[in-house]
Amino acid sequence: MDDETEGRVWCHTCDGDGHVPDPKAAIIDCVPQLVIASRVCRWCKGTGRRHSLHPPA
Ligand SMILES: [Zn+2]
């Protein structure tokens, strides 16, 4: 067993990317638009992985 990966799982919130899309309305050139920004994933803090608190059943 690889002890390095044990207890870690991919972050499902950001799909391992570490960032999640953060759509927000913005006014650009007087035109309301939906801008997709990216923000650091709050769950994995940008690492893309989460510690598995509970082993999969
Ligand atoms: Zn994440």
PDB file of the backbone (N, CA, C, O) and the ligand in Angstrom, with CONECT records:
HET     ZN  A 101       1
ATOM      1  N   MET A   1       0.839  -1.207   0.000  1.00  0.00           N
ATOM      2  CA  MET A   1       0.000   0.000   0.000  1.00  0.00           C
ATOM      3  C   MET A   1       0.870   1.253   0.000  1.00  0.00           C
ATOM      4  O   MET A   1       1.919   1.299   0.644  1.00  0.00           O
ATOM      5  N   ASP A   2       0.430   2.233  -0.710  1.00  0.00           N
ATOM      6  CA  ASP A   2       1.159   3.494  -0.745  1.00  0.00           C
ATOM      7  C   ASP A   2       0.649   4.406   0.362  1.00  0.00           C
ATOM      8  O   ASP A   2      -0.477   4.901   0.313  1.00  0.00           O
ATOM      9  N   ASP A   3       1.474   4.610   1.328  1.00  0.00           N
ATOM     10  CA  ASP A   3       1.040   5.369   2.495  1.00  0.00           C
ATOM     11  C   ASP A   3       0.823   6.842   2.170  1.00  0.00           C
ATOM     12  O   ASP A   3       0.163   7.577   2.904  1.00  0.00           O
ATOM     13  N   GLU A   4       1.404   7.244   1.041  1.00  0.00           N
ATOM     14  CA  GLU A   4       1.302   8.662   0.673  1.00  0.00           C
ATOM     15  C   GLU A   4      -0.114   9.038   0.232  1.00  0.00           C
ATOM     16  O   GLU A   4      -0.578  10.154   0.466  1.00  0.00           O
ATOM     17  N   THR A   5      -0.772   8.103  -0.396  1.00  0.00           N
ATOM     18  CA  THR A   5      -2.088   8.411  -0.944  1.00  0.00           C
ATOM     19  C   THR A   5      -3.219   7.922  -0.048  1.00  0.00           C
ATOM     20  O   THR A   5      -4.381   8.283  -0.235  1.00  0.00           O
ATOM     21  N   GLU A   6      -2.867   7.118   0.903  1.00  0.00           N
ATOM     22  CA  GLU A   6      -3.924   6.581   1.753  1.00  0.00           C
ATOM     23  C   GLU A   6      -4.549   7.683   2.603  1.00  0.00           C
ATOM     24  O   GLU A   6      -3.847   8.524   3.163  1.00  0.00           O
ATOM     25  N   GLY A   7      -5.840   7.666   2.690  1.00  0.00           N
ATOM     26  CA  GLY A   7      -6.527   8.676   3.482  1.00  0.00           C
ATOM     27  C   GLY A   7      -6.769   9.957   2.720  1.00  0.00           C
ATOM     28  O   GLY A   7      -7.306  10.918   3.270  1.00  0.00           O
ATOM     29  N   ARG A   8      -6.377   9.980   1.453  1.00  0.00           N
ATOM     30  CA  ARG A   8      -6.615  11.176   0.641  1.00  0.00           C
ATOM     31  C   ARG A   8      -7.522  10.832  -0.523  1.00  0.00           C
ATOM     32  O   ARG A   8      -7.428   9.755  -1.113  1.00  0.00           O
ATOM     33  N   VAL A   9      -8.378  11.743  -0.833  1.00  0.00           N
ATOM     34  CA  VAL A   9      -9.272  11.533  -1.961  1.00  0.00           C
ATOM     35  C   VAL A   9      -9.285  12.800  -2.799  1.00  0.00           C
ATOM     36  O   VAL A   9      -8.972  13.886  -2.311  1.00  0.00           O
ATOM     37  N   TRP A  10      -9.646  12.650  -4.049  1.00  0.00           N
ATOM     38  CA  TRP A  10      -9.811  13.823  -4.887  1.00  0.00           C
ATOM     39  C   TRP A  10     -10.935  14.676  -4.337  1.00  0.00           C
ATOM     40  O   TRP A  10     -11.945  14.165  -3.851  1.00  0.00           O
ATOM     41  N   CYS A  11     -10.751  15.948  -4.417  1.00  0.00           N
ATOM     42  CA  CYS A  11     -11.792  16.861  -3.993  1.00  0.00           C
ATOM     43  C   CYS A  11     -12.890  16.865  -5.054  1.00  0.00           C
ATOM     44  O   CYS A  11     -12.650  17.218  -6.209  1.00  0.00           O
ATOM     45  N   HIS A  12     -14.066  16.479  -4.659  1.00  0.00           N
ATOM     46  CA  HIS A  12     -15.159  16.390  -5.631  1.00  0.00           C
ATOM     47  C   HIS A  12     -15.722  17.762  -5.971  1.00  0.00           C
ATOM     48  O   HIS A  12     -16.353  17.952  -7.011  1.00  0.00           O
ATOM     49  N   THR A  13     -15.488  18.693  -5.095  1.00  0.00           N
ATOM     50  CA  THR A  13     -16.038  20.026  -5.332  1.00  0.00           C
ATOM     51  C   THR A  13     -15.367  20.696  -6.529  1.00  0.00           C
ATOM     52  O   THR A  13     -16.031  21.318  -7.358  1.00  0.00           O
ATOM     53  N   CYS A  14     -14.059  20.562  -6.607  1.00  0.00           N
ATOM     54  CA  CYS A  14     -13.334  21.211  -7.693  1.00  0.00           C
ATOM     55  C   CYS A  14     -12.782  20.177  -8.670  1.00  0.00           C
ATOM     56  O   CYS A  14     -12.078  20.524  -9.618  1.00  0.00           O
ATOM     57  N   ASP A  15     -13.100  18.917  -8.435  1.00  0.00           N
ATOM     58  CA  ASP A  15     -12.659  17.836  -9.299  1.00  0.00           C
ATOM     59  C   ASP A  15     -11.136  17.755  -9.359  1.00  0.00           C
ATOM     60  O   ASP A  15     -10.554  17.401 -10.384  1.00  0.00           O
ATOM     61  N   GLY A  16     -10.518  18.088  -8.253  1.00  0.00           N
ATOM     62  CA  GLY A  16      -9.064  17.965  -8.170  1.00  0.00           C
ATOM     63  C   GLY A  16      -8.323  19.135  -8.783  1.00  0.00           C
ATOM     64  O   GLY A  16      -7.095  19.125  -8.875  1.00  0.00           O
ATOM     65  N   ASP A  17      -9.062  20.131  -9.197  1.00  0.00           N
ATOM     66  CA  ASP A  17      -8.440  21.270  -9.867  1.00  0.00           C
ATOM     67  C   ASP A  17      -7.901  22.279  -8.859  1.00  0.00           C
ATOM     68  O   ASP A  17      -6.940  22.999  -9.129  1.00  0.00           O
ATOM     69  N   GLY A  18      -8.529  22.315  -7.714  1.00  0.00           N
ATOM     70  CA  GLY A  18      -8.077  23.255  -6.697  1.00  0.00           C
ATOM     71  C   GLY A  18      -8.795  24.593  -6.777  1.00  0.00           C
ATOM     72  O   GLY A  18      -8.722  25.416  -5.865  1.00  0.00           O
ATOM     73  N   HIS A  19      -9.487  24.787  -7.886  1.00  0.00           N
ATOM     74  CA  HIS A  19     -10.254  26.023  -8.050  1.00  0.00           C
ATOM     75  C   HIS A  19     -11.658  25.688  -8.540  1.00  0.00           C
ATOM     76  O   HIS A  19     -11.875  24.700  -9.241  1.00  0.00           O
ATOM     77  N   VAL A  20     -12.567  26.509  -8.165  1.00  0.00           N
ATOM     78  CA  VAL A  20     -13.939  26.299  -8.607  1.00  0.00           C
ATOM     79  C   VAL A  20     -14.417  27.547  -9.339  1.00  0.00           C
ATOM     80  O   VAL A  20     -14.028  28.661  -8.989  1.00  0.00           O
ATOM     81  N   PRO A  21     -15.257  27.366 -10.351  1.00  0.00           N
ATOM     82  CA  PRO A  21     -15.803  28.516 -11.063  1.00  0.00           C
ATOM     83  C   PRO A  21     -16.698  29.333 -10.153  1.00  0.00           C
ATOM     84  O   PRO A  21     -17.482  28.792  -9.372  1.00  0.00           O
ATOM     85  N   ASP A  22     -16.570  30.612 -10.264  1.00  0.00           N
ATOM     86  CA  ASP A  22     -17.335  31.497  -9.398  1.00  0.00           C
ATOM     87  C   ASP A  22     -18.054  32.543 -10.261  1.00  0.00           C
ATOM     88  O   ASP A  22     -17.570  33.662 -10.434  1.00  0.00           O
ATOM     89  N   PRO A  23     -19.200  32.161 -10.791  1.00  0.00           N
ATOM     90  CA  PRO A  23     -19.944  33.072 -11.661  1.00  0.00           C
ATOM     91  C   PRO A  23     -20.508  34.247 -10.877  1.00  0.00           C
ATOM     92  O   PRO A  23     -21.099  34.081  -9.810  1.00  0.00           O
ATOM     93  N   LYS A  24     -20.317  35.403 -11.417  1.00  0.00           N
ATOM     94  CA  LYS A  24     -20.881  36.569 -10.759  1.00  0.00           C
ATOM     95  C   LYS A  24     -21.237  37.626 -11.804  1.00  0.00           C
ATOM     96  O   LYS A  24     -20.597  37.743 -12.849  1.00  0.00           O
ATOM     97  N   ALA A  25     -22.260  38.371 -11.490  1.00  0.00           N
ATOM     98  CA  ALA A  25     -22.705  39.395 -12.424  1.00  0.00           C
ATOM     99  C   ALA A  25     -21.747  40.571 -12.384  1.00  0.00           C
ATOM    100  O   ALA A  25     -21.275  40.976 -11.321  1.00  0.00           O
ATOM    101  N   ALA A  26     -21.472  41.105 -13.552  1.00  0.00           N
ATOM    102  CA  ALA A  26     -20.592  42.262 -13.625  1.00  0.00           C
ATOM    103  C   ALA A  26     -21.083  43.195 -14.723  1.00  0.00           C
ATOM    104  O   ALA A  26     -21.689  42.765 -15.704  1.00  0.00           O
ATOM    105  N   ILE A  27     -20.815  44.449 -14.540  1.00  0.00           N
ATOM    106  CA  ILE A  27     -21.202  45.438 -15.553  1.00  0.00           C
ATOM    107  C   ILE A  27     -19.974  45.807 -16.369  1.00  0.00           C
ATOM    108  O   ILE A  27     -19.053  46.455 -15.872  1.00  0.00           O
ATOM    109  N   ILE A  28     -19.973  45.392 -17.610  1.00  0.00           N
ATOM    110  CA  ILE A  28     -18.847  45.687 -18.484  1.00  0.00           C
ATOM    111  C   ILE A  28     -19.351  46.529 -19.650  1.00  0.00           C
ATOM    112  O   ILE A  28     -20.231  46.106 -20.399  1.00  0.00           O
ATOM    113  N   ASP A  29     -18.795  47.703 -19.794  1.00  0.00           N
ATOM    114  CA  ASP A  29     -19.235  48.629 -20.850  1.00  0.00           C
ATOM    115  C   ASP A  29     -20.741  48.869 -20.775  1.00  0.00           C
ATOM    116  O   ASP A  29     -21.444  48.879 -21.785  1.00  0.00           O
ATOM    117  N   CYS A  30     -21.207  49.061 -19.544  1.00  0.00           N
ATOM    118  CA  CYS A  30     -22.633  49.341 -19.310  1.00  0.00           C
ATOM    119  C   CYS A  30     -23.532  48.166 -19.687  1.00  0.00           C
ATOM    120  O   CYS A  30     -24.747  48.327 -19.805  1.00  0.00           O
ATOM    121  N   VAL A  31     -22.946  46.994 -19.876  1.00  0.00           N
ATOM    122  CA  VAL A  31     -23.747  45.823 -20.214  1.00  0.00           C
ATOM    123  C   VAL A  31     -23.584  44.776 -19.116  1.00  0.00           C
ATOM    124  O   VAL A  31     -22.472  44.328 -18.835  1.00  0.00           O
ATOM    125  N   PRO A  32     -24.688  44.394 -18.504  1.00  0.00           N
ATOM    126  CA  PRO A  32     -24.615  43.353 -17.473  1.00  0.00           C
ATOM    127  C   PRO A  32     -24.196  42.019 -18.078  1.00  0.00           C
ATOM    128  O   PRO A  32     -24.797  41.548 -19.043  1.00  0.00           O
ATOM    129  N   GLN A  33     -23.173  41.425 -17.507  1.00  0.00           N
ATOM    130  CA  GLN A  33     -22.715  40.151 -18.028  1.00  0.00           C
ATOM    131  C   GLN A  33     -22.422  39.216 -16.880  1.00  0.00           C
ATOM    132  O   GLN A  33     -22.230  39.625 -15.735  1.00  0.00           O
ATOM    133  N   LEU A  34     -22.396  37.961 -17.227  1.00  0.00           N
ATOM    134  CA  LEU A  34     -22.058  36.964 -16.230  1.00  0.00           C
ATOM    135  C   LEU A  34     -20.602  36.559 -16.430  1.00  0.00           C
ATOM    136  O   LEU A  34     -20.239  35.945 -17.433  1.00  0.00           O
ATOM    137  N   VAL A  35     -19.798  36.912 -15.470  1.00  0.00           N
ATOM    138  CA  VAL A  35     -18.378  36.633 -15.574  1.00  0.00           C
ATOM    139  C   VAL A  35     -18.043  35.406 -14.742  1.00  0.00           C
ATOM    140  O   VAL A  35     -18.400  35.305 -13.568  1.00  0.00           O
ATOM    141  N   ILE A  36     -17.356  34.489 -15.380  1.00  0.00           N
ATOM    142  CA  ILE A  36     -16.951  33.287 -14.666  1.00  0.00           C
ATOM    143  C   ILE A  36     -15.528  33.453 -14.170  1.00  0.00           C
ATOM    144  O   ILE A  36     -14.565  33.307 -14.923  1.00  0.00           O
ATOM    145  N   ALA A  37     -15.419  33.757 -12.912  1.00  0.00           N
ATOM    146  CA  ALA A  37     -14.097  33.843 -12.322  1.00  0.00           C
ATOM    147  C   ALA A  37     -13.791  32.519 -11.637  1.00  0.00           C
ATOM    148  O   ALA A  37     -14.668  31.667 -11.497  1.00  0.00           O
ATOM    149  N   SER A  38     -12.579  32.355 -11.223  1.00  0.00           N
ATOM    150  CA  SER A  38     -12.253  31.147 -10.484  1.00  0.00           C
ATOM    151  C   SER A  38     -11.738  31.533  -9.116  1.00  0.00           C
ATOM    152  O   SER A  38     -11.027  32.524  -8.950  1.00  0.00           O
ATOM    153  N   ARG A  39     -12.104  30.753  -8.174  1.00  0.00           N
ATOM    154  CA  ARG A  39     -11.655  31.016  -6.819  1.00  0.00           C
ATOM    155  C   ARG A  39     -11.073  29.752  -6.218  1.00  0.00           C
ATOM    156  O   ARG A  39     -11.375  28.642  -6.656  1.00  0.00           O
ATOM    157  N   VAL A  40     -10.254  29.931  -5.233  1.00  0.00           N
ATOM    158  CA  VAL A  40      -9.659  28.776  -4.579  1.00  0.00           C
ATOM    159  C   VAL A  40     -10.752  27.961  -3.897  1.00  0.00           C
ATOM    160  O   VAL A  40     -11.614  28.495  -3.200  1.00  0.00           O
ATOM    161  N   CYS A  41     -10.689  26.691  -4.116  1.00  0.00           N
ATOM    162  CA  CYS A  41     -11.684  25.811  -3.534  1.00  0.00           C
ATOM    163  C   CYS A  41     -11.622  25.883  -2.018  1.00  0.00           C
ATOM    164  O   CYS A  41     -10.562  25.739  -1.409  1.00  0.00           O
ATOM    165  N   ARG A  42     -12.764  26.104  -1.440  1.00  0.00           N
ATOM    166  CA  ARG A  42     -12.807  26.256   0.018  1.00  0.00           C
ATOM    167  C   ARG A  42     -12.640  24.939   0.741  1.00  0.00           C
ATOM    168  O   ARG A  42     -12.285  24.909   1.919  1.00  0.00           O
ATOM    169  N   TRP A  43     -12.894  23.858   0.041  1.00  0.00           N
ATOM    170  CA  TRP A  43     -12.859  22.549   0.692  1.00  0.00           C
ATOM    171  C   TRP A  43     -11.449  21.992   0.767  1.00  0.00           C
ATOM    172  O   TRP A  43     -11.053  21.418   1.781  1.00  0.00           O
ATOM    173  N   CYS A  44     -10.700  22.159  -0.298  1.00  0.00           N
ATOM    174  CA  CYS A  44      -9.361  21.575  -0.313  1.00  0.00           C
ATOM    175  C   CYS A  44      -8.300  22.668  -0.249  1.00  0.00           C
ATOM    176  O   CYS A  44      -7.104  22.381  -0.231  1.00  0.00           O
ATOM    177  N   LYS A  45      -8.745  23.918  -0.214  1.00  0.00           N
ATOM    178  CA  LYS A  45      -7.829  25.053  -0.127  1.00  0.00           C
ATOM    179  C   LYS A  45      -6.826  25.067  -1.274  1.00  0.00           C
ATOM    180  O   LYS A  45      -5.671  25.455  -1.103  1.00  0.00           O
ATOM    181  N   GLY A  46      -7.288  24.637  -2.445  1.00  0.00           N
ATOM    182  CA  GLY A  46      -6.460  24.733  -3.638  1.00  0.00           C
ATOM    183  C   GLY A  46      -5.552  23.548  -3.871  1.00  0.00           C
ATOM    184  O   GLY A  46      -4.796  23.527  -4.842  1.00  0.00           O
ATOM    185  N   THR A  47      -5.614  22.572  -3.006  1.00  0.00           N
ATOM    186  CA  THR A  47      -4.729  21.431  -3.180  1.00  0.00           C
ATOM    187  C   THR A  47      -5.324  20.403  -4.138  1.00  0.00           C
ATOM    188  O   THR A  47      -4.604  19.612  -4.748  1.00  0.00           O
ATOM    189  N   GLY A  48      -6.650  20.429  -4.258  1.00  0.00           N
ATOM    190  CA  GLY A  48      -7.294  19.470  -5.150  1.00  0.00           C
ATOM    191  C   GLY A  48      -7.536  18.120  -4.493  1.00  0.00           C
ATOM    192  O   GLY A  48      -8.089  17.199  -5.095  1.00  0.00           O
ATOM    193  N   ARG A  49      -7.112  18.033  -3.257  1.00  0.00           N
ATOM    194  CA  ARG A  49      -7.304  16.765  -2.547  1.00  0.00           C
ATOM    195  C   ARG A  49      -7.829  17.045  -1.151  1.00  0.00           C
ATOM    196  O   ARG A  49      -7.574  18.094  -0.559  1.00  0.00           O
ATOM    197  N   ARG A  50      -8.538  16.113  -0.670  1.00  0.00           N
ATOM    198  CA  ARG A  50      -9.070  16.264   0.673  1.00  0.00           C
ATOM    199  C   ARG A  50      -8.721  15.049   1.508  1.00  0.00           C
ATOM    200  O   ARG A  50      -8.647  13.923   1.016  1.00  0.00           O
ATOM    201  N   HIS A  51      -8.518  15.304   2.745  1.00  0.00           N
ATOM    202  CA  HIS A  51      -8.319  14.184   3.649  1.00  0.00           C
ATOM    203  C   HIS A  51      -9.639  13.467   3.845  1.00  0.00           C
ATOM    204  O   HIS A  51     -10.677  14.076   4.103  1.00  0.00           O
ATOM    205  N   SER A  52      -9.567  12.199   3.718  1.00  0.00           N
ATOM    206  CA  SER A  52     -10.782  11.425   3.883  1.00  0.00           C
ATOM    207  C   SER A  52     -11.055  11.207   5.362  1.00  0.00           C
ATOM    208  O   SER A  52     -10.382  10.424   6.032  1.00  0.00           O
ATOM    209  N   LEU A  53     -12.050  11.913   5.847  1.00  0.00           N
ATOM    210  CA  LEU A  53     -12.377  11.798   7.265  1.00  0.00           C
ATOM    211  C   LEU A  53     -13.064  10.477   7.546  1.00  0.00           C
ATOM    212  O   LEU A  53     -12.892   9.874   8.605  1.00  0.00           O
ATOM    213  N   HIS A  54     -13.832  10.051   6.589  1.00  0.00           N
ATOM    214  CA  HIS A  54     -14.551   8.801   6.773  1.00  0.00           C
ATOM    215  C   HIS A  54     -14.189   7.861   5.626  1.00  0.00           C
ATOM    216  O   HIS A  54     -14.350   8.227   4.461  1.00  0.00           O
ATOM    217  N   PRO A  55     -13.722   6.703   5.919  1.00  0.00           N
ATOM    218  CA  PRO A  55     -13.402   5.736   4.859  1.00  0.00           C
ATOM    219  C   PRO A  55     -14.655   5.377   4.083  1.00  0.00           C
ATOM    220  O   PRO A  55     -15.741   5.258   4.649  1.00  0.00           O
ATOM    221  N   PRO A  56     -14.490   5.207   2.784  1.00  0.00           N
ATOM    222  CA  PRO A  56     -15.660   4.852   1.959  1.00  0.00           C
ATOM    223  C   PRO A  56     -16.282   3.554   2.419  1.00  0.00           C
ATOM    224  O   PRO A  56     -15.578   2.594   2.734  1.00  0.00           O
ATOM    225  N   ALA A  57     -17.573   3.526   2.456  1.00  0.00           N
ATOM    226  CA  ALA A  57     -18.274   2.346   2.933  1.00  0.00           C
ATOM    227  C   ALA A  57     -18.156   1.212   1.918  1.00  0.00           C
ATOM    228  O   ALA A  57     -18.686   0.124   2.143  1.00  0.00           O
TER     229      ALA A  57
HETATM  230 ZN    ZN A 101     -11.396  21.370  -4.002  1.00  0.00          ZN2+
END
